[in-house]
Amino acid sequence: MDTNVDNRINILLVDDEEGFRQTMAKRLSRRDMVVSQASDGRTCMEILKKTVVDVVILDVKMPGINGIETLKTIKQKYKNKVQVILLTGNAAVNDGIEGIKAGAFDYLTKPVEIDHLENKIRQAHETILFEIQKQKEREYRLNLEKKMINTERLASLGTMSTGIAHEINNPLAIINESAGFMKQVIQSPEMDSFLQKNDLLKGIEKIEKSVKRARKITFQLLGHVKRQEESIGDCNVRALIEETLNLLKKELEDKQINIRWDMDPEKTTIWSDPYKIRQVLMNLLTNAVHATDKNGFITISASIVKDDLILHIKDTGVGIPKEDLSRIFDPFFTTKSFDKGTGLGLFVAHKIVDTLNGDINVESELGKWTCFTVRLPNYTKNGNRTDDIKGR
């Protein structure tokens, strides 16, 4: 049974007396109600499967499945989403009482006064609306509690991250200091005759670069990446994507997800902050992998348009409902279950792209695909936009 999106009350009259049904249907229709009809309990249940119904007007005495049994089936399947008003004969009041015990909203005796029936129908409909409102409030409280738990977890994660970062930074400082000392020794005149001097210097350079990168990661972990310390440099987006996919390799293999490339490797390098772009790619590609079913596809394309790099990440996943597209970058908003997502990945990606003066947008078709489009501007070494760096 579909959800009622019409303000009018939808009625289903169930009675084996056709003349009674036709008369009541006409009179209720004049009172701005949408009326369907059924002659027995079996037909009633078939209509409920296909038609929006708020209130069932159900005769107790019917051939085949009687009104009480039909009532019990309705309440079992639809609970409070459908209310039932029973109609009984004057000599069958006990049937009405039995119906109340089985979940009927009320019972009326025949012959029925139309004003009295209309009043009961509207009361039953108000009960449905009240239950819907209560359910929405329960869901709101539940979501609020989940978000509070998320917030507490993030606070705990922040405390833990601080400790981890400090524990990592201490050995990093020792490694960096030792690498500097080794470089001084190797660069001394006494080492000029050492045949592998250049190889050792290259090795030390790799150590220093790795220390620098590890420090960047700990700063990001702490949320201490300062905008005034942008690390603008030569940024190969294709290489960053490959590096990110390598980190997601196990999940890609488990789900047998195929990666499709549509880009010129020679035209995916811009001047930007590789550390921030790497985090954006991690969030977007992780989101794509989670959304894509087994044997699905993720298509990654990029091109340079007026010095900006335009990146598309498209998956063949579950898609995003239209009503959620405008909220997809909101903090804590997620279409995933509580144990699978916090609703922060896309929010963080959006914020990072914004700090780079770029744009990020999403398009989706529910059940078929989702595509994130990211525009990343090109910069000069001093951090300003450039119009003379072509085809990088």
N, C-alpha and C positions, 0 to 999 in steps of 0.2 A: 504493500500500500504506500502510495506517494505521500509527501508532506503537503498539507493544505497551504497554498499560497494565495487563496481567495479569501476576502473578508467575509463573504457570505457563509452561512452554516450549511454544510453538506449532510443531507439526510438520506438514510436508506430505510424504506418502508418494507417490512417483511410480514406478509399476511397471505393466506391462501384464498381469501375472499377478494376477487378481482375488483368487484364494484366498490368495496370499502377502500381498497388501495387507490383506485383512480380518483375517488372523491377527495380523500385526504391529501393526495399528491397535488391536486389542483389548488386546494385551499392553502396548503403550506407554500406552494410556489408563489401565490399572490402575496405572501408575507416575506418575500425576498429570500427564500431558501431554495437551495439546489436539491432536487429530490430524485433519487433512483428507486427502483422497485424490484422486489424479489418475491416469488410465490412460496418458497420453502427455504429451509436452513442450508441445504447444500448450495443452492443458487446464491444465497446471502454470502457464504464464504468465498465463492468464486468472484463475486463483485468486489468484495473487500480486498482481494489480491490485486485488482486492476484499477480501482477507483478511489479517489479521495473521499473518505467518509468520516464525519465527526460524531454523529449520533445515529444509532440504529433504533428504529421503532419496531419492536419485535413482539409478534403475537405468540402467546404461550402454546395455544392449541393448534398444532399444524400436523399434517400427515408426514410420515417419514421421521426426520430428525425434529423433535419438538423444540419449543422455544428455550426451555431450560438448558438442554444439551447444547443448543446453538450458542446460547449466552456463555456457557462455560468455555467453549472453544474460542469464542471471540476474546474473552478476558485472558485466556492462556496465551494467545498469540499476540494480542495488541495491548494488553494491560490497560493503562489509563489513557492511551492515545485515542481510544474509541469508547464512548459512553453508550450504555444501552438502557432504553426505557421499555419496560414490559407492558403489554396490554393483556388483561385478563377479563374473564366474565365475572359477573357479580357473584356467582356461586363458586368461583375458583380463586378467592383471595389468598388462600394458603399457597397457591402457586406463586403469587406475587411476593409473598414473604420469603419463600424458598429462593426466589430470584435475587432478592436483596442480599441474602446470605451468600449467594454465588457471585456477587459483584455488580448487580444491576444498580444504576443510578437511582431509579424509582420505578414504581408500577402504577398504572392507571387502569380503571375498570371501564369496560365498554357499556354503553355508548360513550365515546370520548367527546368532551367539549373542546373545540379547537383552540379557544383562548387559553384554557388550562394546559393543553398539550404544548402550545407555543411557549408558554412560560417555563414549563419543565425542560423543553429543548434548549432554551437560552441559558437556563441555570446549568444544565449539563455541559454546554459549550463553555461557559465561564469556568467551570471546574477544569476542563481540558487546558484552557489558557493559563489558569493558575498553576497547574502541574508543569506546563512548559516553562513558565517563569521560574518556578522552583528548581527545575532541572538546570536551567541556564545559570542560576545563582550558585548551585552546587558545583557546576563545571568551572565557574569563575573562581570560586573559593579554592577548588582543587588546583587550578592553574596558578593561582596566586601563591598557594603553598609550595608548589613545585618550583616557582621562580624564586621564592624565598630560600628554598633549599639550595637551588643553583647558586644564589648569591652567597650563601654561607659556604658552599663548596669552593666558590671562587676566592672568597676571603681566606679559606684554609689553604687553597692552592697558592695564593699570593705569599702567605707566610712560609709555606714549604719551599716555594720557588726562591725566596730570598735566601733561605739557608743553603739550598742547593747551589745557587749562583755564587755565594761566598766560598763554599767548599771547592767549587770549580776554579774560581778566580785565583785562589791561593796557589795551587800547583801551576796554573797558567803563568803566574808572575815568575815562579822559579824557572819554568821552562824557557820563558822569554829572556830572562836574565842570563841563563846558561847559554842560550843560543847566541846572545850578544857577546858574551865572553869568548865563545868558540870562534865567532867571526873575527874578533880582535886578534886572537892568536893566529888564525889562518892568514889574516891579512898582514901580519908582521913580516919584515924583510927576511927573517930566518926561514920562512916557509915558501919563499919564492921558487926554490928548487924542487918543491914537492910536486910530483907529476899530477896528482889528483886534487890539486888545490881548487880548481874551478868547479869540479864535481861536488866537493864538500861545501863550497859557497852556495851552490844551487840547492843543495840539501838543506842548508841552514835557512835559505830564503823561503823554502817551502814550509819549514817549521814556523818561521815568523808570520807567514801569511795564514797558516792554520791557527795559530794563537790569536791573531787578530780576528779571524772569523769566529772562533769559539767565544771570544769576548763579546762580539756583536750579538751572538745567540743568547748569552746570559743577560745582556742588557735588554734584549727583546723580551726575554722571559720575565724580567722585572718591570717591563713597560717603561724603560728609561731611555728609549731612543729619542734623542733631542732633535727637533727640527732644525735647529741652528747648526747641527753637525751632520747635515746630509752627506752621504757618501756617494756623491755623483761620480760616475766613472763609466768606462766602456762596459756595456751590459749586453751580453749575448742571451737573448730571451730563449732562443731554441735550446741552448745548452742548459739554461735554468730549468726548462720544462723537462728535458731528459733526466736531469738530476733529481727532480721532484718525482717523476714517474718511477725512477729506480728505488726511491724510498717507499713507494706504494706497490712495489713489484709483487710482493706476496699476495696481497689482496687482488691485484689484477690477475695473477695466475690462478688463484682459487676460484674466481668467478669467470675465468677464461674471457676476459674483456679484451677486445681488439682495439688497438690504437691506430687511427687513420691520420696521416699527416697531409697538410695542404699548405705548404709554405716554401719559400726559397731560402735555404740556409744562409745564403750570402746577404740577405736583406732582413735580418731579424736582430740586428745589433743597433742599440741606441745609447745615448748618454743618459743615464738615470741611476737610481739607487738599487743595486742588485739585491741587497739584503731585504728591502721592503718588497720588491717584486717577487722574490722567492717566497715570501710569506703569503702573498696574494695567490700565487700559483698553487701553493700547498693547500690553501683553503678551498679554492675553486675545484681543483682536481680531486681532492678528497671528497668533496660534495658530489662530484660527478660519478666517482667510483661507487659511493654509497647508494646513489640513486639508480644505477644501472644494474639490470638483472644479468644473470649468467648468460654468456655468449653474446652480450650486447656490444655496442660500439661507442667509442669516444673519439670525436673528430676534432682535431686541433689545427686551426688555420691562422695565419698571420700575414700581414702585408704592411708596407709603408705607404701612408697617404698624407701628403703635405707634411712630411717629416715626422708625423705621429705614427706610432706602431698600433695597428688595430688587430686585436687578438680575439678569436672566437673559440670557445670551448663548448662543444655541443655533445650531449649524451643522448642515448636512446632509452632513457629511464622512465620513471613513473610520471614525470611531468609535475606541474604546479597548477593548482586551481586558479582560475582568473581572479577570484576575489582575494587571493593571497599574494598576487604579484606585486601589489603596491606596498606590501608590508615585509617582503622577503629580506630586506636589508635592515629591518628594525632589530634592536637588541633583544635577545631572548625569544624572538619569534622563530619557530621551527615547525615544520610539518612532520618531523620525525617523532617517534615515541620518546618518552622521557629518558629512557636508559640509553638512547642512541644519539642524542644531540642536545646541546645547550642553547642553540640559537645565537651563537656568538661568531661563528666562522665567517659568514657572509657580512655581518655587521663590521667585523674587523677589516675584511677585504675592502669594503666600501670606504672606510675611514682612511686606509692606507692609500688607496687610489686617489682619494680626494686630496691628501697631503702632497701627492705628486702632481697635482693640478690636472688629473686625468678624469675619465668618466667610466662608469660601469653600469651596464643595463642587462636586463634579463627578458627573454621571450620564452614561451612554453606552450605546448599543447598537451593537455592532460592525457596521461596514458601512453604518450608517444615520444616526446622529446623535450629537452630544455637546452637553451643556448645562452651563455653569458658572453657579453661583448665588452671588452676592456679597451679603452683608448689610453695609451701611454705617450706623453709628449717627449720630444727629444730636447736635450739640454746641451749647453756648452760646458766646458770644464769649470767655469765660474758660476754655473747654476742657472744661467739665463737661457731662454729659448733661442734657437738658432734657425735661420732660414737658408744657411749655406752648406749644411751637412746633408748631402743627398745620398740615398741608396745605402745607408749604413745598416 
